[in-house]
Amino acid sequence: MKNKILRQNFSNDLKKVETQLGPWSKKSNWIETLRAHLGMTLKQLGKRLGVSAVAVKQVSEKEKLGEVTLKKMSEYAEALGCRFYYFLAPKEDLEIFIERKARQLAYRFPRACPGESI
């Protein structure tokens, strides 16, 4: 019962985050977007990171392609004066997801009832 309550709280928290992020949750060019909103040039960001403007542009392009590392995103977030968050969210309600997975396992590994042979 305690686990179910924890999962419900987790699901509710995820829904709040997704609601607050809205269309931003699908964004794949955070570095470029934040840099532009802050009025920071590639050169300025590069200076904070100790790299060239070309290197900043390359990382930004890698981010768009989904090829940037979490470590690199964290470094760039810090240089932009931001926090970097990374999380996974189930595509459906967590309780429904867990119940469906449990049913799949139950059908895969049926137990014999008392008196039945396996």
Backbone as CSV, one residue per row, in Angstrom:
resi,resn,N_x,N_y,N_z,CA_x,CA_y,CA_z,C_x,C_y,C_z
1,MET,0.823,-1.197,0.000,0.000,0.000,0.000,0.868,1.261,0.000
2,LYS,1.948,1.217,0.803,2.847,2.368,0.870,3.470,2.647,-0.499
3,ASN,3.880,1.571,-1.197,4.473,1.743,-2.532,3.483,2.350,-3.509
4,LYS,2.223,1.952,-3.389,1.197,2.484,-4.292,1.022,3.990,-4.064
5,ILE,1.040,4.397,-2.825,0.912,5.832,-2.503,2.122,6.590,-3.035
6,LEU,3.314,6.018,-2.860,4.528,6.657,-3.380,4.473,6.784,-4.901
7,ARG,3.985,5.731,-5.576,3.872,5.781,-7.036,2.852,6.821,-7.475
8,GLN,1.744,6.928,-6.742,0.730,7.936,-7.081,1.298,9.338,-6.908
9,ASN,2.037,9.559,-5.828,2.677,10.867,-5.610,3.675,11.174,-6.719
10,PHE,4.446,10.164,-7.106,5.422,10.332,-8.185,4.710,10.680,-9.492
11,SER,3.639,9.973,-9.799,2.860,10.252,-11.018,2.312,11.671,-11.001
12,ASN,1.786,12.088,-9.860,1.248,13.449,-9.749,2.343,14.496,-9.942
13,ASP,3.523,14.235,-9.371,4.645,15.166,-9.533,5.064,15.261,-10.997
14,LEU,5.119,14.117,-11.681,5.493,14.122,-13.098,4.482,14.898,-13.935
15,LYS,3.203,14.731,-13.630,2.168,15.454,-14.369,2.326,16.963,-14.191
16,LYS,2.685,17.382,-12.983,2.901,18.810,-12.724,4.065,19.337,-13.553
17,VAL,5.155,18.577,-13.587,6.332,18.993,-14.358,5.979,19.078,-15.837
18,GLU,5.306,18.057,-16.356,4.949,18.048,-17.770,4.005,19.196,-18.110
19,THR,3.093,19.516,-17.200,2.163,20.627,-17.417,2.917,21.945,-17.452
20,GLN,3.852,22.112,-16.525,4.621,23.355,-16.474,5.536,23.503,-17.680
21,LEU,6.117,22.410,-18.144,7.012,22.484,-19.290,6.247,22.657,-20.599
22,GLY,5.094,22.004,-20.686,4.289,22.094,-21.903,5.127,21.787,-23.127
23,PRO,5.055,22.669,-24.136,5.799,22.414,-25.377,7.318,22.436,-25.186
24,TRP,7.788,23.028,-24.106,9.230,23.064,-23.853,9.798,21.684,-23.583
25,SER,8.964,20.748,-23.143,9.464,19.418,-22.806,10.008,18.684,-24.033
26,LYS,9.603,19.075,-25.217,10.050,18.413,-26.440,11.233,19.143,-27.087
27,LYS,11.653,20.222,-26.480,12.721,21.032,-27.059,14.037,20.260,-27.085
28,SER,14.786,20.422,-28.142,16.060,19.719,-28.245,17.218,20.682,-28.501
29,ASN,16.984,21.966,-28.321,18.068,22.932,-28.506,18.087,23.937,-27.357
30,TRP,18.226,23.384,-26.154,18.224,24.213,-24.948,19.403,25.175,-24.910
31,ILE,20.575,24.709,-25.301,21.765,25.558,-25.236,21.562,26.801,-26.094
32,GLU,21.172,26.590,-27.336,20.971,27.709,-28.261,19.855,28.639,-27.783
33,THR,18.757,28.053,-27.336,17.604,28.846,-26.895,17.957,29.711,-25.688
34,LEU,18.563,29.101,-24.667,18.906,29.856,-23.459,19.970,30.904,-23.733
35,ARG,20.961,30.539,-24.532,22.020,31.494,-24.870,21.417,32.728,-25.553
36,ALA,20.504,32.498,-26.494,19.864,33.601,-27.216,19.004,34.452,-26.282
37,HIS,18.237,33.799,-25.402,17.386,34.547,-24.461,18.217,35.367,-23.470
38,LEU,19.406,34.891,-23.173,20.287,35.620,-22.264,21.085,36.702,-22.991
39,GLY,20.964,36.748,-24.308,21.700,37.738,-25.087,23.201,37.466,-25.109
40,MET,23.555,36.201,-25.015,24.958,35.807,-24.941,25.420,35.309,-26.315
41,THR,26.561,35.740,-26.743,27.108,35.271,-28.014,27.780,33.913,-27.833
42,LEU,28.038,33.252,-28.955,28.776,31.992,-28.917,30.151,32.207,-28.280
43,LYS,30.759,33.311,-28.626,32.095,33.633,-28.105,32.060,33.823,-26.588
44,GLN,31.043,34.526,-26.091,30.929,34.757,-24.642,30.731,33.454,-23.888
45,LEU,29.861,32.589,-24.411,29.639,31.298,-23.752,30.914,30.466,-23.821
46,GLY,31.567,30.496,-24.962,32.821,29.762,-25.107,33.866,30.216,-24.105
47,LYS,33.928,31.516,-23.877,34.893,32.059,-22.907,34.608,31.511,-21.507
48,ARG,33.341,31.444,-21.143,32.974,30.896,-19.822,33.366,29.425,-19.692
49,LEU,33.333,28.718,-20.825,33.627,27.287,-20.821,35.098,26.979,-21.113
50,GLY,35.826,27.992,-21.568,37.219,27.777,-21.932,37.369,27.077,-23.276
51,VAL,36.392,27.311,-24.170,36.430,26.707,-25.507,36.131,27.790,-26.551
52,SER,36.286,27.451,-27.808,36.029,28.413,-28.879,34.534,28.511,-29.198
53,ALA,34.173,29.564,-29.912,32.781,29.740,-30.367,32.384,28.588,-31.278
54,VAL,33.315,28.111,-32.071,33.047,26.980,-32.979,32.710,25.732,-32.159
55,ALA,33.442,25.510,-31.076,33.179,24.345,-30.214,31.783,24.452,-29.586
56,VAL,31.395,25.644,-29.178,30.051,25.852,-28.604,28.996,25.511,-29.644
57,LYS,29.186,25.986,-30.869,28.238,25.713,-31.950,28.147,24.216,-32.222
58,GLN,29.274,23.530,-32.184,29.294,22.084,-32.425,28.508,21.333,-31.352
59,VAL,28.675,21.721,-30.103,27.945,21.071,-29.012,26.452,21.353,-29.147
60,SER,26.116,22.580,-29.508,24.716,22.954,-29.707,24.092,22.099,-30.814
61,GLU,24.836,21.877,-31.873,24.349,21.039,-32.978,24.200,19.583,-32.528
62,LYS,25.162,19.097,-31.728,25.070,17.735,-31.195,23.827,17.580,-30.319
63,GLU,23.525,18.623,-29.558,22.334,18.563,-28.705,21.089,18.391,-29.558
64,LYS,20.969,19.147,-30.640,19.810,19.056,-31.530,19.642,17.647,-32.091
65,LEU,20.778,16.969,-32.318,20.751,15.620,-32.877,20.598,14.544,-31.801
66,GLY,20.605,14.956,-30.533,20.492,13.995,-29.444,21.791,13.256,-29.181
67,GLU,22.912,13.871,-29.543,24.210,13.213,-29.422,25.114,13.825,-28.363
68,VAL,24.591,14.743,-27.562,25.394,15.397,-26.535,25.312,14.579,-25.241
69,THR,26.402,14.571,-24.479,26.408,13.807,-23.230,25.732,14.587,-22.105
70,LEU,25.310,13.875,-21.095,24.709,14.517,-19.924,25.746,15.385,-19.217
71,LYS,26.969,14.916,-19.185,28.042,15.692,-18.553,28.214,17.034,-19.271
72,LYS,28.208,16.998,-20.592,28.375,18.222,-21.374,27.194,19.166,-21.149
73,MET,25.978,18.621,-21.099,24.804,19.460,-20.848,24.897,20.120,-19.476
74,SER,25.393,19.383,-18.500,25.555,19.921,-17.158,26.581,21.054,-17.145
75,GLU,27.687,20.875,-17.859,28.713,21.919,-17.945,28.158,23.184,-18.602
76,TYR,27.413,23.003,-19.676,26.858,24.154,-20.384,25.780,24.844,-19.557
77,ALA,24.982,24.070,-18.852,23.964,24.657,-17.977,24.630,25.538,-16.926
78,GLU,25.682,25.042,-16.326,26.422,25.799,-15.315,26.965,27.101,-15.905
79,ALA,27.533,27.023,-17.106,28.086,28.211,-17.761,26.995,29.221,-18.119
80,LEU,25.783,28.722,-18.337,24.647,29.599,-18.651,23.938,30.095,-17.391
81,GLY,24.438,29.675,-16.230,23.820,30.077,-14.969,22.514,29.348,-14.700
82,CYS,22.451,28.117,-15.183,21.221,27.318,-15.049,21.498,26.016,-14.307
83,ARG,20.437,25.341,-13.938,20.517,23.989,-13.398,20.158,23.038,-14.533
84,PHE,20.735,21.874,-14.512,20.424,20.862,-15.524,19.661,19.735,-14.861
85,TYR,18.486,19.457,-15.375,17.659,18.350,-14.881,17.545,17.308,-15.975
86,TYR,17.513,16.074,-15.558,17.355,14.966,-16.491,16.439,13.965,-15.817
87,PHE,15.366,13.580,-16.487,14.495,12.583,-15.893,13.744,11.818,-16.960
88,LEU,13.287,10.652,-16.587,12.474,9.820,-17.455,11.055,9.839,-16.913
89,ALA,10.101,9.894,-17.794,8.700,9.889,-17.379,7.956,8.821,-18.180
90,PRO,7.198,7.971,-17.498,6.422,6.963,-18.215,5.457,7.623,-19.202
91,LYS,5.189,6.949,-20.314,4.281,7.482,-21.321,2.828,7.421,-20.864
92,GLU,2.574,6.612,-19.859,1.223,6.481,-19.336,1.276,6.578,-17.812
93,ASP,0.112,6.622,-17.184,0.044,6.674,-15.728,0.850,5.511,-15.146
94,LEU,1.641,5.788,-14.138,2.544,4.799,-13.563,1.809,3.570,-13.028
95,GLU,0.680,3.754,-12.380,-0.090,2.624,-11.853,-0.563,1.712,-12.982
96,ILE,-1.056,2.294,-14.050,-1.524,1.500,-15.195,-0.343,0.754,-15.819
97,PHE,0.773,1.441,-15.944,1.983,0.841,-16.504,2.411,-0.373,-15.681
98,ILE,2.481,-0.212,-14.366,2.927,-1.295,-13.488,1.942,-2.466,-13.518
99,GLU,0.657,-2.159,-13.500,-0.353,-3.226,-13.545,-0.262,-4.015,-14.852
100,ARG,-0.088,-3.313,-15.962,0.025,-3.983,-17.257,1.251,-4.887,-17.287
101,LYS,2.383,-4.390,-16.775,3.602,-5.194,-16.745,3.426,-6.424,-15.840
102,ALA,2.750,-6.249,-14.712,2.506,-7.368,-13.795,1.650,-8.434,-14.470
103,ARG,0.621,-7.999,-15.204,-0.233,-8.960,-15.918,0.557,-9.710,-16.991
104,GLN,1.419,-9.003,-17.698,2.238,-9.654,-18.713,3.118,-10.731,-18.089
105,LEU,3.712,-10.423,-16.943,4.547,-11.407,-16.255,3.714,-12.578,-15.747
106,ALA,2.519,-12.273,-15.247,1.652,-13.334,-14.728,1.279,-14.309,-15.828
107,TYR,0.998,-13.815,-17.017,0.655,-14.701,-18.138,1.867,-15.467,-18.639
108,ARG,3.015,-14.874,-18.484,4.244,-15.501,-18.946,4.693,-16.626,-18.020
109,PHE,4.476,-16.439,-16.724,4.905,-17.415,-15.722,3.727,-17.835,-14.849
110,PRO,2.773,-18.582,-15.408,1.611,-18.979,-14.595,2.019,-19.946,-13.484
111,ARG,1.362,-19.757,-12.346,1.609,-20.652,-11.199,0.527,-21.722,-11.191
112,ALA,0.898,-22.869,-10.781,-0.088,-23.939,-10.661,-0.869,-23.736,-9.365
113,CYS,-2.167,-23.965,-9.435,-3.004,-23.902,-8.250,-2.762,-25.168,-7.435
114,PRO,-3.050,-25.095,-6.122,-2.866,-26.300,-5.292,-3.663,-27.465,-5.895
115,GLY,-3.046,-28.581,-6.012,-3.697,-29.751,-6.563,-3.496,-29.886,-8.064
116,GLU,-2.996,-28.858,-8.733,-2.748,-28.935,-10.172,-1.309,-29.380,-10.413
117,SER,-1.118,-30.055,-11.490,0.257,-30.404,-11.849,0.815,-29.330,-12.771
118,ILE,2.082,-29.186,-12.728,2.728,-28.151,-13.541,3.025,-28.674,-14.918
